[in-house]
Amino acid sequence: MTVLSEMFLFGVLALSWDIVGGQTGYPSFGNMAFFGIGAYVTAILVTDAALGFPLAIVGAAVVVVVFALINGLIVLRLRGHYFAIATLGILLATQQVSRNLAITGGASGKILLDVPPGIVFYYFFLGVLVAEIAVVYYLSQTRFGFVLNAIRDDEQKATAMGFNTTYYKTAAWVLAALFTGLAGGAYGLFNTFIDPQTAYNGAWNVELIAMALMGGTGTVAGPVIGAFGLHTVIEIVETAFVGWQLVLLGIAVIVTVIGYPDGVVGSLREYASEMDYYEYGGMAAAEASDEPEVTADE
């Protein structure tokens, strides 16, 4: 049950990253900031304000959305590696603030004892993942998804076409933050302990990007498939090759990016497209060869 819960969790995180990094073309290194804020706000509301899990999660979601809206209006003015570095700065800054505040427990963190049973988090993570898949799929079929892809392909052209790119980028950023914050809020209680290292996990920050890349960015299924597959591999590696997890993860990412730059889903789409071409192209060629030749004498 724990492994499945974590798979659903990483599915949420990878797909959330892809909303901005894959669909919009703004690769972020700061998504774990939203995860950590969600975790801490939920923990504080549960332990200090004595709120129940549902209300605490809602409160955390509100805080994360407001935080994302404020910093999004600033960092989304940047592009490329400048944007990536700025988002990493947000992650490091929020981690340091959490480490220095008394209400968060400082570097020692907070122990959470009165938490719901594990089965609650299993269904919560599953429910959030299903909801996110539905939302992202729906948006990908609408004007919203079209504009995000237009921004990714050529933002200047999208602006010239009359689209308010700042609005769409900010909306995507906030949406990604919302789902990431929900996942973080639940994870703090699921783990029964939260500290700056756990909340703003640097290894996870790399893993969720790797999951999206390996599954296929800019797609709905790709990040989720990548999350399930890579998390399974990580679980095996942690058991068989203790201490080599990040090394093997790095090798896997390098091999994927070089050999399958479009990820699993992208490669499958390309293969299916080639098969269709050969099938229908071959049929067209056969039909053409069956037609009688028309000569000048006729």
KAWO-V959763 format. One line per field, one symbol per residue. ss: DSSP state (H for helix, E for strand, C for the rest). burial: b if it has 24 or more other ideal C-beta (glycine too) atoms within 12 Angstrom, else e. A space follows every 50 residues. Layout:
BEGIN
ss=???
burial=???
END
This chain:
BEGIN
ss=CHHHHHHHHHHHHHHHHHHHHCCCCCCCCCHHHHHHHHHHHHHHHHHCCC CCHHHHHHHHHHHHHHHHHHHHHHHCCCCHHHHHHHHHHHHHHHHHHHHH CCCCCHHHCEECCCCCCHHHHHHHHHHHHHHHHHHHHHHHCCHHHHHHHH HHHHHHHHHHCCCCHHHHHHHHHHHHHHHHHHHHHHHHHHHCEECHHHHC CHHHHHHHHHHHHHHCCCCCHHHHHHHHHHHHHHHHHHHHCCCCHHHHHH HHHHHHHHHCCCHHHHHHHHHHHHHHHHHHHHHHHHHHHHCCCCCCCC
burial=eeeebbbbbbbbbbbbbbbbbbbbbbbbbbbbbbbbbbbbbbbbbbbeee eebeebbebbbbbbbebbbebbeebbebeeeebbebbbebbeebbeebbe eeebbeeebbebeebeeeeebbebbbbbbebbbebbeebbeeebbebbbb bbeebeebeeeebebeebbbbbbbbbbbbbbbbbbbbbbbbbebbbebbb bbebbbbbbbbbbbbbbbbbbbbbbbbbbbbebbeeeeeeeeeebeeebe ebbeebeeebebbbbbeeeeeeeeeeeeeeeeeeeeeeeeeeeeeeee
END
